[in-house]
Amino acid sequence: MMGCVVIMDLDRFRELVKVRGWSEYTPNPVTGRLTELVQQFVLKWFAVVIYGLDPERGTEEVVLELPGVKFEAIEEDLRKIIDEIRGLGASISIGVSYGLVTGREALTRREAYYGTPTRRRAVRALREAKRMGGGKIIFK
């Protein structure tokens, strides 16, 4: 089935945790809120969480697949996530690609990021967003 792969990753998060004195092992204001935002996004778009959603520790990165959905439909919601995270004093980059999706949770991080050509394109888009300074959405 065709659909979108969305990969979100907080920018320079290790530095932010260190500067603010937050724990890496419990939700903080940014990872806790990102967890909530991703859960809302998943419910709205019937997305499949492939990897990374972590309510117990807080979400720092996440890979989602959205069967039957095109980028134009989700772009506004993704921009709202970027704006909300920016409002908390952090930054998030998002890579999106359109193509074949599996709709199955990954067993490993490597499979989540590189298991399909569509996911690999989303990773390239994410890297491009990070190279541009973060806080952006790139679609490939």
C-alpha positions in Angstrom: 0.0 0.0 0.0 1.2 3.5 -0.7 1.5 6.1 2.1 3.8 8.4 4.0 6.7 7.6 6.3 7.3 10.4 8.8 10.5 10.5 10.9 10.7 13.1 13.7 13.8 13.7 15.8 14.6 16.4 18.3 17.6 18.6 17.3 20.7 18.7 19.6 18.6 17.2 22.3 21.6 15.8 24.3 22.9 19.4 24.7 19.5 20.7 25.8 19.2 17.9 28.4 22.6 18.7 29.8 22.1 22.5 29.8 18.7 22.3 31.6 19.7 19.5 33.9 17.0 17.1 32.9 17.1 13.3 33.2 17.5 11.3 30.0 15.4 8.5 31.5 12.2 10.2 32.5 9.9 12.5 30.5 10.8 16.2 30.6 8.7 19.1 29.3 9.9 18.5 25.7 9.8 14.7 25.4 6.6 14.5 27.4 4.9 17.0 25.2 6.3 15.4 22.0 4.9 12.0 23.2 1.4 13.6 23.6 1.6 15.3 20.2 2.6 12.2 18.4 -0.1 10.2 20.1 -2.7 12.8 19.0 -1.2 12.7 15.4 -1.4 8.8 15.4 -5.0 8.8 16.5 -6.0 11.5 14.0 -4.3 9.9 11.0 -4.5 6.2 12.0 -0.7 6.1 11.7 1.3 3.0 12.6 4.1 3.6 15.1 7.1 1.8 13.6 9.6 2.8 16.2 10.3 5.3 19.0 7.1 6.3 20.8 8.1 6.0 24.5 5.6 7.4 27.1 7.7 6.0 30.0 11.0 7.8 29.1 9.6 10.5 26.8 9.8 10.5 23.0 13.0 11.8 21.4 12.6 10.3 18.0 9.8 8.4 16.2 9.1 6.7 12.9 5.5 6.5 11.7 3.8 5.1 8.6 0.5 6.5 7.4 -1.1 4.2 4.9 -3.2 5.9 2.2 -2.1 9.4 3.3 -0.3 12.0 1.1 2.1 14.7 2.4 -0.3 17.6 1.6 -2.9 16.2 4.0 -0.5 16.1 7.1 1.7 19.1 6.4 -0.3 21.5 8.5 -0.3 19.1 11.5 3.4 18.5 11.2 4.0 22.3 11.2 2.0 22.6 14.4 4.2 20.0 16.1 7.3 22.0 15.1 5.8 25.2 16.4 4.7 23.7 19.7 8.2 22.1 20.3 9.8 25.5 19.4 7.5 27.1 22.0 9.1 24.9 24.6 12.6 26.1 23.7 13.6 23.1 21.6 13.7 22.2 17.9 12.6 19.2 16.0 13.4 18.1 12.4 11.0 16.0 10.3 11.7 13.9 7.2 8.8 12.7 5.1 8.6 10.4 2.1 5.8 8.9 0.0 5.9 5.4 -1.3 5.2 1.8 -0.3 4.5 1.3 3.4 4.4 -2.0 5.4 2.2 -1.0 8.4 4.3 -3.3 10.7 6.2 -2.3 13.8 10.0 -2.7 13.4 11.9 -5.1 15.5 15.1 -3.0 15.6 16.0 0.7 15.2 18.0 -0.2 12.0 14.9 -1.9 10.5 12.8 1.1 11.4 15.1 3.6 9.6 16.4 1.5 6.7 13.9 -1.4 6.3 12.2 -0.1 3.1 13.1 2.3 0.3 10.4 4.7 1.6 12.0 4.8 5.0 15.4 5.4 3.6 14.2 8.4 1.6 12.6 9.7 4.8 15.9 9.4 6.6 17.6 11.3 3.8 15.0 14.0 4.2 15.5 14.1 7.9 19.3 14.5 7.5 18.8 17.3 5.1 16.5 19.1 7.5 19.1 18.7 10.3 21.9 20.0 7.9 19.7 23.1 7.3 19.8 23.9 11.0 16.8 21.9 12.2 13.3 23.0 12.9 12.2 22.1 9.4 10.1 19.6 7.4 11.7 18.1 4.3 9.6 16.0 1.9 11.3 13.6 -0.6 
